[in-house]
């Protein structure tokens, strides 16, 4: 693809487009702050540090890669996920929250030192199909109708919501392809850099070129992997029919040593 084709594709991107979103928020603290304040309903939130594609976890256990990780000036931690699907959202939110909380208390610190933790999934589709701006989940005793105060929050934000409020306007902006149509200056400025300013457009073209190259290499690797599996399946069938390794090698175009090594690794009744 050439730069003209890349440019056309860039103009179609929205903030729900993974790597476009990544680059927009990576370079704009005002956009990050706006997002965090609106999605949590905390208008005074001040971002201390943030990172994109942040990997967190514990030794010997599965790690998680956060789309957006934020810490505010009070030590509260936030994970914001931009989500285009609905698969296992509840389980993923709980896992993300568990990993987030596990990094909040240092050895020998009391549990009362735990600050707030938030996992917010911004979903393209309405998660609960109730046309609400968001759905927040807390720990709740059904019998006594009491909330267990853990300072931990899970929230799903409805990307289809279009109310005349802060979240409605934010969701509108997330779906905009033209930054001039956006409500929020912070997002308009950050998106315009990659869609209109030559330096930003060139940077995005280069990113897309690298992405295309990686995808192409990945595709070739997948084809090689499939071809290898097909060849191995053929060798197993020939071996099952009683052919010896030199004959299998001749039929399949492999070396004898390669065929022998394959069957030894298969833990078959290798006869040499």
C-alpha positions, 0 to 999 in steps of 0.5 A: 500500500502507498501513503495515499491509501494509508491516508484514506484509511486513517481518515476512517479510523475512530477511537475504537480502532485499536492502534489509532486509539493507542497512539492518540492517548499515548501523546495526550495527557489532557485526553487521558484526564478527560477520559478518566474524569468522565468514565469514573464521574470524578471531575477533580481527578488529576492524572499522575502517570499513565501508560498504554498496553501496560503488562501487569501480573504475578509470578507463575500466574497469567499476566494481563495487558491493560489498554490504558493504566492510570494512577491519580495523585491520590494513589488510586489505580484505574484500568480503562479498556476499549472493547469492540466485543462482548466475549467473557467481559465479566470474567475479564473485568474481575481478573483485571481488577484482581491483578490491579488490586494485587499491586496496591499494597506493599509487603507488611502494609495494612489492608486499610492502606488500599486505595480505590481501584477501577476497571472500566470497559468502554464497550462499542455495543450496549453491554446490558441492552438497557440503553443506560450510559453505564452499568456499575457493579459493586459487592452486594449482600442480596439478603440484607441489601448492603454494599461491602465497601471494598473501594473496588469498582467495575463499570461497563460504559455503553458505547451506543449511548447518546444522551445530552450529558458528558458520557453521551458526548464522549461516546459520540466523539469516540465514533467520530471519523472527523475530529471537527465533529467532536464535542471535546477540545482535548480529543479533537486536538489529539485526533487532529494531530494524526489525521490532519497535521503532516507530521502526525499523518506521516507518523501514523502511515509509518505505524501502519506500514510496520503493522502491515509488515508484521501482519504479512510476516505473521501470515507467512509464519502461519502458512509455514506452520500449516504446511508443516502440520500437513506434512507431519500428518502425511508422514504419520499416515505413511508410517501407519501403513508400514512404510519405513523412514527411508521410503517416507523420506523419498515420498515426502521429499524430506531427509531421512534424518528429519523423518527419523527425528520426527518419529522419535519425538512422536513417541511412536513405536519407532522401528528405524 
